[in-house]
Amino acid sequence: MSQLPQTIPSYLIEVVPEFKVEGETVLSGPAMTLGEDLSFSFAVTMPVFGTRISISPVIAGSYLSVAVVGGSVSVKGLAEPKLTDVLG
């Protein structure tokens, strides 16, 4: 008989949010409880419409993939995100 429990309450599990570019972690946040809400925000600047900021909630422990499609995306901008840009 195993000494390990069959279940673990989610409030006992902590996860660390990470922002990766091409598999390399470029930003990490503080540990948070599994299932907790995390505010993910980003800004898109368009020549005609200006800058628009989007905010989306992400559940801690889930996976979010961000695809960038544009005519002139700055590689430096993707490689050096700011904590406030990504984690709200």
Distance bins in CASP14 RR format, pairs under 12 A and 6 or more apart:
PFRMAT RR
TARGET T0000
AUTHOR 0000-0000-0000
RMODE 2
METHOD distances of the structure
MODEL  1
5 12 0 0 0 0 0 1 0 0 0 0 0
7 13 0 0 0 0 0 1 0 0 0 0 0
8 14 0 0 0 0 0 1 0 0 0 0 0
8 34 0 0 0 0 1 0 0 0 0 0 0
9 33 0 0 0 0 0 1 0 0 0 0 0
9 34 0 0 0 0 1 0 0 0 0 0 0
9 35 0 0 0 0 0 1 0 0 0 0 0
10 32 0 0 0 0 0 1 0 0 0 0 0
10 33 1 0 0 1 0 0 0 0 0 0 0
10 34 1 0 1 0 0 0 0 0 0 0 0
10 35 1 0 0 1 0 0 0 0 0 0 0
10 36 0 0 0 0 1 0 0 0 0 0 0
10 59 0 0 0 0 0 1 0 0 0 0 0
10 60 0 0 0 0 1 0 0 0 0 0 0
10 61 0 0 0 0 1 0 0 0 0 0 0
11 32 0 0 0 0 0 1 0 0 0 0 0
11 33 1 0 1 0 0 0 0 0 0 0 0
11 34 1 0 0 1 0 0 0 0 0 0 0
11 35 0 0 0 0 1 0 0 0 0 0 0
11 36 0 0 0 0 1 0 0 0 0 0 0
11 60 0 0 0 0 0 1 0 0 0 0 0
12 33 0 0 0 0 1 0 0 0 0 0 0
12 34 0 0 0 0 1 0 0 0 0 0 0
12 35 0 0 0 0 0 1 0 0 0 0 0
13 31 0 0 0 0 1 0 0 0 0 0 0
13 32 0 0 0 0 0 1 0 0 0 0 0
13 33 1 0 0 1 0 0 0 0 0 0 0
13 34 1 0 1 0 0 0 0 0 0 0 0
13 35 0 0 0 0 1 0 0 0 0 0 0
13 36 0 0 0 0 0 1 0 0 0 0 0
13 60 0 0 0 0 1 0 0 0 0 0 0
13 61 0 0 0 0 1 0 0 0 0 0 0
14 29 0 0 0 0 0 1 0 0 0 0 0
14 30 0 0 0 0 1 0 0 0 0 0 0
14 31 1 0 1 0 0 0 0 0 0 0 0
14 32 1 0 0 1 0 0 0 0 0 0 0
14 33 1 0 0 1 0 0 0 0 0 0 0
14 34 1 0 0 1 0 0 0 0 0 0 0
14 35 0 0 0 0 0 1 0 0 0 0 0
14 36 0 0 0 0 1 0 0 0 0 0 0
14 60 0 0 0 0 1 0 0 0 0 0 0
14 61 0 0 0 0 1 0 0 0 0 0 0
15 28 0 0 0 0 0 1 0 0 0 0 0
15 29 0 0 0 0 0 1 0 0 0 0 0
15 30 0 0 0 0 0 1 0 0 0 0 0
15 31 1 0 0 1 0 0 0 0 0 0 0
15 32 1 0 0 1 0 0 0 0 0 0 0
15 33 0 0 0 0 1 0 0 0 0 0 0
15 34 1 0 1 0 0 0 0 0 0 0 0
15 35 0 0 0 0 1 0 0 0 0 0 0
15 36 0 0 0 0 1 0 0 0 0 0 0
15 38 0 0 0 0 1 0 0 0 0 0 0
15 58 0 0 0 0 0 1 0 0 0 0 0
15 59 0 0 0 0 0 1 0 0 0 0 0
15 60 1 0 1 0 0 0 0 0 0 0 0
15 61 1 0 1 0 0 0 0 0 0 0 0
15 62 0 0 0 0 1 0 0 0 0 0 0
15 63 0 0 0 0 0 1 0 0 0 0 0
16 25 0 0 0 0 1 0 0 0 0 0 0
16 27 0 0 0 0 0 1 0 0 0 0 0
16 28 1 0 1 0 0 0 0 0 0 0 0
16 29 1 0 0 1 0 0 0 0 0 0 0
16 30 1 0 0 1 0 0 0 0 0 0 0
16 31 1 0 1 0 0 0 0 0 0 0 0
16 32 1 0 0 1 0 0 0 0 0 0 0
16 33 0 0 0 0 0 1 0 0 0 0 0
16 34 0 0 0 0 0 1 0 0 0 0 0
16 36 0 0 0 0 0 1 0 0 0 0 0
16 38 0 0 0 0 0 1 0 0 0 0 0
16 60 0 0 0 0 1 0 0 0 0 0 0
16 61 0 0 0 0 1 0 0 0 0 0 0
16 87 0 0 0 0 0 1 0 0 0 0 0
17 25 0 0 0 0 0 1 0 0 0 0 0
17 27 0 0 0 0 1 0 0 0 0 0 0
17 28 1 0 0 1 0 0 0 0 0 0 0
17 29 1 0 1 0 0 0 0 0 0 0 0
17 30 0 0 0 0 1 0 0 0 0 0 0
17 31 0 0 0 0 1 0 0 0 0 0 0
17 32 1 0 0 1 0 0 0 0 0 0 0
17 33 0 0 0 0 0 1 0 0 0 0 0
17 34 0 0 0 0 0 1 0 0 0 0 0
17 35 0 0 0 0 0 1 0 0 0 0 0
17 36 0 0 0 0 1 0 0 0 0 0 0
17 37 0 0 0 0 0 1 0 0 0 0 0
17 38 1 0 1 0 0 0 0 0 0 0 0
17 39 0 0 0 0 0 1 0 0 0 0 0
17 40 0 0 0 0 1 0 0 0 0 0 0
17 58 1 0 0 1 0 0 0 0 0 0 0
17 59 0 0 0 0 0 1 0 0 0 0 0
17 60 1 0 0 1 0 0 0 0 0 0 0
17 61 0 0 0 0 1 0 0 0 0 0 0
17 62 0 0 0 0 0 1 0 0 0 0 0
17 63 0 0 0 0 0 1 0 0 0 0 0
17 64 0 0 0 0 1 0 0 0 0 0 0
17 83 0 0 0 0 0 1 0 0 0 0 0
17 86 0 0 0 0 1 0 0 0 0 0 0
17 87 1 0 0 1 0 0 0 0 0 0 0
17 88 0 0 0 0 0 1 0 0 0 0 0
18 24 0 0 0 0 0 1 0 0 0 0 0
18 25 1 0 1 0 0 0 0 0 0 0 0
18 26 0 0 0 0 1 0 0 0 0 0 0
18 27 1 0 0 1 0 0 0 0 0 0 0
18 28 1 0 1 0 0 0 0 0 0 0 0
18 29 1 0 0 1 0 0 0 0 0 0 0
18 30 0 0 0 0 0 1 0 0 0 0 0
18 31 0 0 0 0 0 1 0 0 0 0 0
18 32 0 0 0 0 0 1 0 0 0 0 0
18 38 0 0 0 0 0 1 0 0 0 0 0
18 58 0 0 0 0 0 1 0 0 0 0 0
18 60 0 0 0 0 0 1 0 0 0 0 0
18 61 0 0 0 0 0 1 0 0 0 0 0
18 63 0 0 0 0 0 1 0 0 0 0 0
18 64 0 0 0 0 0 1 0 0 0 0 0
18 81 0 0 0 0 0 1 0 0 0 0 0
18 83 0 0 0 0 0 1 0 0 0 0 0
18 86 0 0 0 0 1 0 0 0 0 0 0
18 87 0 0 0 0 0 1 0 0 0 0 0
19 25 1 0 0 1 0 0 0 0 0 0 0
19 26 1 0 1 0 0 0 0 0 0 0 0
19 27 1 0 1 0 0 0 0 0 0 0 0
19 28 1 0 0 1 0 0 0 0 0 0 0
19 29 0 0 0 0 1 0 0 0 0 0 0
19 38 0 0 0 0 0 1 0 0 0 0 0
19 40 0 0 0 0 1 0 0 0 0 0 0
19 41 0 0 0 0 0 1 0 0 0 0 0
19 42 0 0 0 0 0 1 0 0 0 0 0
19 58 0 0 0 0 0 1 0 0 0 0 0
19 64 0 0 0 0 1 0 0 0 0 0 0
19 65 0 0 0 0 0 1 0 0 0 0 0
19 66 0 0 0 0 1 0 0 0 0 0 0
19 77 0 0 0 0 0 1 0 0 0 0 0
19 78 0 0 0 0 1 0 0 0 0 0 0
19 79 0 0 0 0 0 1 0 0 0 0 0
19 80 0 0 0 0 0 1 0 0 0 0 0
19 81 1 0 1 0 0 0 0 0 0 0 0
19 82 0 0 0 0 0 1 0 0 0 0 0
19 83 0 0 0 0 1 0 0 0 0 0 0
19 85 0 0 0 0 1 0 0 0 0 0 0
19 86 1 0 1 0 0 0 0 0 0 0 0
19 87 0 0 0 0 1 0 0 0 0 0 0
19 88 0 0 0 0 0 1 0 0 0 0 0
20 26 1 0 0 1 0 0 0 0 0 0 0
20 27 0 0 0 0 1 0 0 0 0 0 0
20 28 0 0 0 0 1 0 0 0 0 0 0
20 63 0 0 0 0 0 1 0 0 0 0 0
20 64 0 0 0 0 0 1 0 0 0 0 0
20 65 0 0 0 0 0 1 0 0 0 0 0
20 66 0 0 0 0 1 0 0 0 0 0 0
20 78 0 0 0 0 0 1 0 0 0 0 0
20 79 0 0 0 0 0 1 0 0 0 0 0
20 81 0 0 0 0 0 1 0 0 0 0 0
20 86 0 0 0 0 0 1 0 0 0 0 0
21 27 0 0 0 0 1 0 0 0 0 0 0
21 65 0 0 0 0 0 1 0 0 0 0 0
21 66 0 0 0 0 1 0 0 0 0 0 0
21 68 0 0 0 0 1 0 0 0 0 0 0
21 73 0 0 0 0 0 1 0 0 0 0 0
21 75 0 0 0 0 1 0 0 0 0 0 0
21 76 0 0 0 0 0 1 0 0 0 0 0
21 77 0 0 0 0 1 0 0 0 0 0 0
21 78 1 0 1 0 0 0 0 0 0 0 0
21 79 1 0 1 0 0 0 0 0 0 0 0
21 80 0 0 0 0 1 0 0 0 0 0 0
21 81 0 0 0 0 1 0 0 0 0 0 0
21 86 0 0 0 0 0 1 0 0 0 0 0
22 68 0 0 0 0 0 1 0 0 0 0 0
22 75 0 0 0 0 0 1 0 0 0 0 0
22 78 0 0 0 0 1 0 0 0 0 0 0
22 79 0 0 0 0 1 0 0 0 0 0 0
23 65 0 0 0 0 0 1 0 0 0 0 0
23 79 0 0 0 0 0 1 0 0 0 0 0
24 78 0 0 0 0 0 1 0 0 0 0 0
24 79 0 0 0 0 1 0 0 0 0 0 0
24 80 0 0 0 0 0 1 0 0 0 0 0
25 79 0 0 0 0 0 1 0 0 0 0 0
25 81 0 0 0 0 0 1 0 0 0 0 0
25 86 0 0 0 0 0 1 0 0 0 0 0
26 76 0 0 0 0 0 1 0 0 0 0 0
26 77 0 0 0 0 0 1 0 0 0 0 0
26 78 0 0 0 0 1 0 0 0 0 0 0
26 79 1 0 0 1 0 0 0 0 0 0 0
26 80 1 0 0 1 0 0 0 0 0 0 0
26 81 1 0 0 1 0 0 0 0 0 0 0
26 82 0 0 0 0 0 1 0 0 0 0 0
26 83 0 0 0 0 0 1 0 0 0 0 0
26 85 0 0 0 0 0 1 0 0 0 0 0
26 86 0 0 0 0 1 0 0 0 0 0 0
27 40 0 0 0 0 0 1 0 0 0 0 0
27 77 0 0 0 0 0 1 0 0 0 0 0
27 78 0 0 0 0 0 1 0 0 0 0 0
27 79 0 0 0 0 0 1 0 0 0 0 0
27 80 0 0 0 0 1 0 0 0 0 0 0
27 81 1 0 1 0 0 0 0 0 0 0 0
27 82 0 0 0 0 1 0 0 0 0 0 0
27 83 1 0 0 1 0 0 0 0 0 0 0
27 84 0 0 0 0 0 1 0 0 0 0 0
27 85 0 0 0 0 1 0 0 0 0 0 0
27 86 1 0 1 0 0 0 0 0 0 0 0
27 87 1 0 0 1 0 0 0 0 0 0 0
27 88 0 0 0 0 0 1 0 0 0 0 0
28 81 0 0 0 0 0 1 0 0 0 0 0
28 83 0 0 0 0 1 0 0 0 0 0 0
28 86 0 0 0 0 0 1 0 0 0 0 0
28 87 0 0 0 0 1 0 0 0 0 0 0
29 38 0 0 0 0 1 0 0 0 0 0 0
29 40 0 0 0 0 0 1 0 0 0 0 0
29 60 0 0 0 0 0 1 0 0 0 0 0
29 81 0 0 0 0 0 1 0 0 0 0 0
29 83 1 0 0 1 0 0 0 0 0 0 0
29 84 0 0 0 0 0 1 0 0 0 0 0
29 86 0 0 0 0 1 0 0 0 0 0 0
29 87 1 0 0 1 0 0 0 0 0 0 0
29 88 0 0 0 0 0 1 0 0 0 0 0
30 36 0 0 0 0 0 1 0 0 0 0 0
30 38 0 0 0 0 0 1 0 0 0 0 0
30 60 0 0 0 0 0 1 0 0 0 0 0
30 83 0 0 0 0 0 1 0 0 0 0 0
30 87 0 0 0 0 1 0 0 0 0 0 0
31 38 0 0 0 0 0 1 0 0 0 0 0
31 60 0 0 0 0 1 0 0 0 0 0 0
31 61 0 0 0 0 0 1 0 0 0 0 0
32 38 1 0 0 1 0 0 0 0 0 0 0
32 39 0 0 0 0 0 1 0 0 0 0 0
32 58 0 0 0 0 0 1 0 0 0 0 0
32 59 0 0 0 0 0 1 0 0 0 0 0
32 60 1 0 1 0 0 0 0 0 0 0 0
32 61 0 0 0 0 1 0 0 0 0 0 0
32 62 0 0 0 0 0 1 0 0 0 0 0
32 87 0 0 0 0 0 1 0 0 0 0 0
33 59 0 0 0 0 0 1 0 0 0 0 0
33 60 1 0 0 1 0 0 0 0 0 0 0
33 61 0 0 0 0 1 0 0 0 0 0 0
34 59 0 0 0 0 1 0 0 0 0 0 0
34 60 1 0 1 0 0 0 0 0 0 0 0
34 61 1 0 1 0 0 0 0 0 0 0 0
34 62 0 0 0 0 1 0 0 0 0 0 0
35 57 0 0 0 0 0 1 0 0 0 0 0
35 58 0 0 0 0 1 0 0 0 0 0 0
35 59 1 0 1 0 0 0 0 0 0 0 0
35 60 1 0 1 0 0 0 0 0 0 0 0
35 61 1 0 0 1 0 0 0 0 0 0 0
35 62 0 0 0 0 1 0 0 0 0 0 0
36 57 0 0 0 0 0 1 0 0 0 0 0
36 58 0 0 0 0 1 0 0 0 0 0 0
36 59 1 0 0 1 0 0 0 0 0 0 0
36 60 1 0 1 0 0 0 0 0 0 0 0
36 61 0 0 0 0 1 0 0 0 0 0 0
36 62 0 0 0 0 0 1 0 0 0 0 0
37 55 0 0 0 0 0 1 0 0 0 0 0
37 56 0 0 0 0 0 1 0 0 0 0 0
37 57 1 0 1 0 0 0 0 0 0 0 0
37 58 1 0 0 1 0 0 0 0 0 0 0
37 59 1 0 0 1 0 0 0 0 0 0 0
37 60 1 0 0 1 0 0 0 0 0 0 0
37 61 0 0 0 0 0 1 0 0 0 0 0
37 62 0 0 0 0 0 1 0 0 0 0 0
37 87 0 0 0 0 0 1 0 0 0 0 0
37 88 0 0 0 0 0 1 0 0 0 0 0
38 55 0 0 0 0 0 1 0 0 0 0 0
38 56 0 0 0 0 1 0 0 0 0 0 0
38 57 1 0 0 1 0 0 0 0 0 0 0
38 58 1 0 1 0 0 0 0 0 0 0 0
38 59 1 0 0 1 0 0 0 0 0 0 0
38 60 1 0 1 0 0 0 0 0 0 0 0
38 61 0 0 0 0 1 0 0 0 0 0 0
38 62 0 0 0 0 1 0 0 0 0 0 0
38 64 0 0 0 0 1 0 0 0 0 0 0
38 86 0 0 0 0 1 0 0 0 0 0 0
38 87 1 0 0 1 0 0 0 0 0 0 0
38 88 0 0 0 0 1 0 0 0 0 0 0
39 53 0 0 0 0 0 1 0 0 0 0 0
39 54 0 0 0 0 0 1 0 0 0 0 0
39 55 1 0 1 0 0 0 0 0 0 0 0
39 56 1 0 0 1 0 0 0 0 0 0 0
39 57 1 0 0 1 0 0 0 0 0 0 0
39 58 1 0 0 1 0 0 0 0 0 0 0
39 59 0 0 0 0 0 1 0 0 0 0 0
39 60 0 0 0 0 0 1 0 0 0 0 0
39 64 0 0 0 0 0 1 0 0 0 0 0
39 84 0 0 0 0 0 1 0 0 0 0 0
39 85 0 0 0 0 0 1 0 0 0 0 0
39 86 0 0 0 0 1 0 0 0 0 0 0
39 87 1 0 0 1 0 0 0 0 0 0 0
39 88 1 0 1 0 0 0 0 0 0 0 0
40 53 0 0 0 0 0 1 0 0 0 0 0
40 54 0 0 0 0 1 0 0 0 0 0 0
40 55 1 0 0 1 0 0 0 0 0 0 0
40 56 1 0 1 0 0 0 0 0 0 0 0
40 57 1 0 0 1 0 0 0 0 0 0 0
40 58 1 0 1 0 0 0 0 0 0 0 0
40 59 0 0 0 0 0 1 0 0 0 0 0
40 60 0 0 0 0 0 1 0 0 0 0 0
40 62 0 0 0 0 0 1 0 0 0 0 0
40 63 0 0 0 0 0 1 0 0 0 0 0
40 64 1 0 0 1 0 0 0 0 0 0 0
40 65 0 0 0 0 0 1 0 0 0 0 0
40 66 0 0 0 0 1 0 0 0 0 0 0
40 81 0 0 0 0 0 1 0 0 0 0 0
40 83 0 0 0 0 0 1 0 0 0 0 0
40 84 0 0 0 0 0 1 0 0 0 0 0
40 85 0 0 0 0 1 0 0 0 0 0 0
40 86 1 0 0 1 0 0 0 0 0 0 0
40 87 1 0 0 1 0 0 0 0 0 0 0
40 88 1 0 0 1 0 0 0 0 0 0 0
41 52 0 0 0 0 0 1 0 0 0 0 0
41 53 1 0 0 1 0 0 0 0 0 0 0
41 54 1 0 0 1 0 0 0 0 0 0 0
41 55 1 0 1 0 0 0 0 0 0 0 0
41 56 1 0 0 1 0 0 0 0 0 0 0
41 57 0 0 0 0 0 1 0 0 0 0 0
41 58 0 0 0 0 0 1 0 0 0 0 0
41 66 0 0 0 0 0 1 0 0 0 0 0
41 81 0 0 0 0 0 1 0 0 0 0 0
41 82 0 0 0 0 0 1 0 0 0 0 0
41 83 0 0 0 0 0 1 0 0 0 0 0
41 84 0 0 0 0 1 0 0 0 0 0 0
41 85 1 0 0 1 0 0 0 0 0 0 0
41 86 1 0 0 1 0 0 0 0 0 0 0
41 87 0 0 0 0 1 0 0 0 0 0 0
41 88 1 0 1 0 0 0 0 0 0 0 0
42 51 0 0 0 0 0 1 0 0 0 0 0
42 52 0 0 0 0 1 0 0 0 0 0 0
42 53 1 0 0 1 0 0 0 0 0 0 0
42 54 1 0 1 0 0 0 0 0 0 0 0
42 55 0 0 0 0 1 0 0 0 0 0 0
42 56 0 0 0 0 1 0 0 0 0 0 0
42 58 0 0 0 0 0 1 0 0 0 0 0
42 64 0 0 0 0 0 1 0 0 0 0 0
42 66 1 0 0 1 0 0 0 0 0 0 0
42 67 0 0 0 0 0 1 0 0 0 0 0
42 68 0 0 0 0 1 0 0 0 0 0 0
42 77 0 0 0 0 0 1 0 0 0 0 0
42 78 0 0 0 0 0 1 0 0 0 0 0
42 81 0 0 0 0 1 0 0 0 0 0 0
42 82 0 0 0 0 0 1 0 0 0 0 0
42 84 0 0 0 0 0 1 0 0 0 0 0
42 85 1 0 0 1 0 0 0 0 0 0 0
42 86 1 0 0 1 0 0 0 0 0 0 0
42 87 0 0 0 0 0 1 0 0 0 0 0
42 88 0 0 0 0 1 0 0 0 0 0 0
43 49 0 0 0 0 0 1 0 0 0 0 0
43 50 0 0 0 0 1 0 0 0 0 0 0
43 51 1 0 1 0 0 0 0 0 0 0 0
43 52 1 0 0 1 0 0 0 0 0 0 0
43 53 1 0 1 0 0 0 0 0 0 0 0
43 54 1 0 0 1 0 0 0 0 0 0 0
43 55 0 0 0 0 0 1 0 0 0 0 0
43 77 0 0 0 0 0 1 0 0 0 0 0
43 81 0 0 0 0 0 1 0 0 0 0 0
43 82 0 0 0 0 0 1 0 0 0 0 0
43 84 0 0 0 0 0 1 0 0 0 0 0
43 85 1 0 0 1 0 0 0 0 0 0 0
43 86 0 0 0 0 0 1 0 0 0 0 0
43 88 0 0 0 0 0 1 0 0 0 0 0
44 50 0 0 0 0 1 0 0 0 0 0 0
44 51 1 0 0 1 0 0 0 0 0 0 0
44 52 1 0 1 0 0 0 0 0 0 0 0
44 53 0 0 0 0 1 0 0 0 0 0 0
44 54 1 0 0 1 0 0 0 0 0 0 0
44 66 0 0 0 0 0 1 0 0 0 0 0
44 68 0 0 0 0 1 0 0 0 0 0 0
44 69 0 0 0 0 0 1 0 0 0 0 0
44 70 0 0 0 0 1 0 0 0 0 0 0
44 71 0 0 0 0 0 1 0 0 0 0 0
44 73 0 0 0 0 0 1 0 0 0 0 0
44 85 0 0 0 0 0 1 0 0 0 0 0
45 51 1 0 1 0 0 0 0 0 0 0 0
45 52 0 0 0 0 1 0 0 0 0 0 0
45 53 0 0 0 0 0 1 0 0 0 0 0
45 70 0 0 0 0 0 1 0 0 0 0 0
45 72 0 0 0 0 0 1 0 0 0 0 0
45 73 0 0 0 0 0 1 0 0 0 0 0
45 74 0 0 0 0 0 1 0 0 0 0 0
45 77 0 0 0 0 0 1 0 0 0 0 0
46 52 1 0 0 1 0 0 0 0 0 0 0
46 70 0 0 0 0 1 0 0 0 0 0 0
46 71 0 0 0 0 0 1 0 0 0 0 0
46 72 0 0 0 0 0 1 0 0 0 0 0
47 70 0 0 0 0 0 1 0 0 0 0 0
47 71 0 0 0 0 0 1 0 0 0 0 0
47 72 0 0 0 0 1 0 0 0 0 0 0
51 85 0 0 0 0 0 1 0 0 0 0 0
53 84 0 0 0 0 0 1 0 0 0 0 0
53 85 0 0 0 0 1 0 0 0 0 0 0
53 88 0 0 0 0 1 0 0 0 0 0 0
54 66 0 0 0 0 0 1 0 0 0 0 0
54 85 0 0 0 0 0 1 0 0 0 0 0
54 88 0 0 0 0 0 1 0 0 0 0 0
55 84 0 0 0 0 0 1 0 0 0 0 0
55 85 0 0 0 0 0 1 0 0 0 0 0
55 86 0 0 0 0 0 1 0 0 0 0 0
55 87 0 0 0 0 0 1 0 0 0 0 0
55 88 1 0 0 1 0 0 0 0 0 0 0
56 62 0 0 0 0 0 1 0 0 0 0 0
56 64 0 0 0 0 1 0 0 0 0 0 0
56 66 0 0 0 0 1 0 0 0 0 0 0
56 86 0 0 0 0 0 1 0 0 0 0 0
56 87 0 0 0 0 0 1 0 0 0 0 0
56 88 0 0 0 0 0 1 0 0 0 0 0
57 64 0 0 0 0 0 1 0 0 0 0 0
57 87 0 0 0 0 0 1 0 0 0 0 0
57 88 0 0 0 0 0 1 0 0 0 0 0
58 64 1 0 1 0 0 0 0 0 0 0 0
58 65 0 0 0 0 0 1 0 0 0 0 0
58 66 0 0 0 0 0 1 0 0 0 0 0
58 86 0 0 0 0 0 1 0 0 0 0 0
58 87 0 0 0 0 1 0 0 0 0 0 0
58 88 0 0 0 0 0 1 0 0 0 0 0
60 87 0 0 0 0 0 1 0 0 0 0 0
64 86 0 0 0 0 0 1 0 0 0 0 0
64 87 0 0 0 0 0 1 0 0 0 0 0
66 73 0 0 0 0 0 1 0 0 0 0 0
66 78 0 0 0 0 1 0 0 0 0 0 0
66 81 0 0 0 0 0 1 0 0 0 0 0
66 85 0 0 0 0 0 1 0 0 0 0 0
66 86 0 0 0 0 1 0 0 0 0 0 0
67 73 0 0 0 0 0 1 0 0 0 0 0
67 78 0 0 0 0 0 1 0 0 0 0 0
68 74 0 0 0 0 1 0 0 0 0 0 0
68 75 0 0 0 0 0 1 0 0 0 0 0
68 77 0 0 0 0 1 0 0 0 0 0 0
68 78 1 0 0 1 0 0 0 0 0 0 0
68 79 0 0 0 0 0 1 0 0 0 0 0
68 81 0 0 0 0 0 1 0 0 0 0 0
70 78 0 0 0 0 0 1 0 0 0 0 0
73 79 0 0 0 0 0 1 0 0 0 0 0
74 80 0 0 0 0 1 0 0 0 0 0 0
74 81 0 0 0 0 0 1 0 0 0 0 0
77 85 0 0 0 0 1 0 0 0 0 0 0
77 86 0 0 0 0 0 1 0 0 0 0 0
78 85 0 0 0 0 0 1 0 0 0 0 0
78 86 0 0 0 0 0 1 0 0 0 0 0
80 86 0 0 0 0 0 1 0 0 0 0 0
81 87 0 0 0 0 1 0 0 0 0 0 0
81 88 0 0 0 0 0 1 0 0 0 0 0
82 88 0 0 0 0 1 0 0 0 0 0 0
END
